């Protein structure tokens, strides 16, 4: 099985969907708490448009809010960003407080084997999506690191450039 991660920031709609198609993604897993992105250039990533386009490409769309950081966990990162005067779209890493909270509150309670069983044994390529450009600046990196510990999978991070 191959796992891809992809963030919205930095992508054009054309490149975003092209990267997913060219990677052979069969299941697109949206792991955002809120499925909207501000800014006209990212309107393609708002729930209805995104789901419709993904499904038109023949890719199954699923939303797993249980893998998204809660507002409380996100606030830990916002506080770190504010103290370092870093804009969310410019963030390159996530704070230790965010990592700790996400691992304890989300990953520790998640049944990875059950998740992949629910997807189906025939699924070979899945993509986890959030908004941050860099995987190291996003919870999708923490998620895929944990998946690798549980299952024999390869992880690739799609980037806009």
C-alpha positions in Angstrom: 0.0 0.0 0.0 1.1 3.6 -0.7 0.0 6.6 1.3 0.3 10.1 0.0 -0.2 13.3 1.9 -1.2 16.6 0.3 -1.8 20.1 1.6 -3.8 22.8 -0.2 -1.6 25.8 0.3 0.6 26.6 -2.7 -1.4 24.5 -5.1 -3.5 25.5 -8.0 -6.6 23.5 -8.5 -5.2 22.0 -11.8 -2.0 20.9 -10.2 -3.7 19.6 -7.0 -6.0 17.3 -8.9 -3.4 16.4 -11.4 -1.0 15.2 -8.7 -3.7 13.1 -7.1 -4.7 11.5 -10.4 -1.1 10.9 -11.5 -0.3 9.3 -8.1 -3.1 6.7 -8.6 -5.0 7.8 -5.5 -8.1 5.6 -4.9 -9.3 7.1 -1.6 -9.0 10.7 -0.6 -9.2 11.1 3.1 -10.0 14.7 4.2 -8.6 15.1 7.8 -9.6 18.7 8.3 -11.9 19.7 11.2 -13.6 22.4 9.0 -13.6 21.6 5.3 -13.2 25.1 4.0 -10.2 27.3 3.1 -10.2 31.0 2.9 -9.1 32.8 -0.2 -10.4 32.6 -3.8 -7.3 30.8 -5.0 -8.2 27.9 -2.7 -11.9 27.7 -3.3 -11.3 24.4 -5.1 -10.6 22.9 -1.6 -13.9 23.8 -0.1 -15.9 20.8 0.7 -18.6 20.6 -2.0 -16.3 21.6 -4.9 -13.5 19.3 -3.6 -15.8 16.3 -3.1 -17.4 16.7 -6.5 -14.1 17.0 -8.4 -12.5 14.1 -6.4 -15.5 11.9 -7.2 -15.5 13.0 -10.9 -11.9 11.7 -11.1 -13.1 8.3 -9.9 -11.6 8.7 -6.4 -13.6 7.9 -3.3 -13.9 10.8 -0.9 -14.1 10.3 2.9 -14.0 12.8 5.7 -12.4 11.6 9.0 -12.9 14.4 11.5 -11.7 12.0 14.2 -8.2 12.5 12.7 -8.4 16.2 12.8 -6.9 18.2 15.7 -9.7 19.6 17.8 -10.0 23.4 18.2 -8.2 23.1 21.6 -5.3 21.4 20.0 -5.2 23.9 17.1 -5.2 26.7 19.6 -1.9 25.3 21.0 -0.4 25.8 17.6 -1.9 29.2 17.1 -0.4 30.3 20.4 3.0 29.0 19.3 2.7 30.7 15.9 1.7 34.0 17.6 4.6 33.9 20.0 7.0 33.3 17.1 5.2 35.8 14.8 4.7 33.1 12.1 1.7 33.2 9.8 -0.2 29.9 9.5 0.5 29.7 5.8 4.2 30.3 6.4 4.6 27.7 9.2 7.4 25.1 8.6 7.1 23.0 11.7 4.5 22.3 14.5 5.1 23.0 18.1 6.0 20.4 20.7 2.8 21.2 22.6 0.7 20.5 19.5 2.5 17.2 18.8 2.1 16.0 22.3 -1.6 16.9 22.5 -2.4 15.4 19.0 -0.6 12.1 19.9 -2.3 11.8 23.2 -5.8 12.9 22.3 -6.1 11.7 18.7 -3.6 9.1 17.7 -3.6 7.2 21.0 -7.3 6.5 20.6 -7.3 5.6 16.9 -7.5 2.1 15.6 -5.3 2.0 12.5 -6.0 -1.6 11.6 -9.7 -1.1 11.8 -9.5 2.1 9.7 -7.6 0.3 6.9 -9.9 -2.7 7.1 -12.9 -0.4 6.7 -11.3 1.1 3.5 -11.2 -2.4 2.0 -8.4 -4.8 1.2 -8.4 -3.9 -2.4 -7.4 -0.2 -1.7 -3.8 0.2 -2.6 -3.3 4.0 -2.7 -4.8 6.6 -0.2 -4.1 10.3 0.2 -4.5 12.2 3.5 -5.3 15.9 2.9 -5.1 19.0 5.1 -4.2 22.6 4.3 -0.6 23.2 5.2 1.9 23.2 2.4 4.6 21.3 4.2 3.8 18.0 5.9 6.1 18.9 8.8 3.9 21.8 9.5 0.8 19.7 9.7 -0.8 16.9 11.7 -0.8 14.7 8.6 2.9 14.1 9.1 2.3 12.9 12.7 -0.5 10.7 11.4 1.5 9.0 8.7 4.5 8.5 11.0 2.2 6.6 13.3 0.6 4.6 10.5 4.1 3.4 9.5 4.6 2.1 13.0 1.5 0.0 12.7 1.4 -1.1 9.1 3.7 -2.0 6.3 3.2 1.0 4.1 5.1 3.6 2.0 4.5 7.3 2.6 5.0 10.0 0.0 4.4 13.7 0.5 3.0 15.6 -2.6 4.2 19.2 -2.8 3.0 22.0 -5.1 6.5 22.7 -6.6 
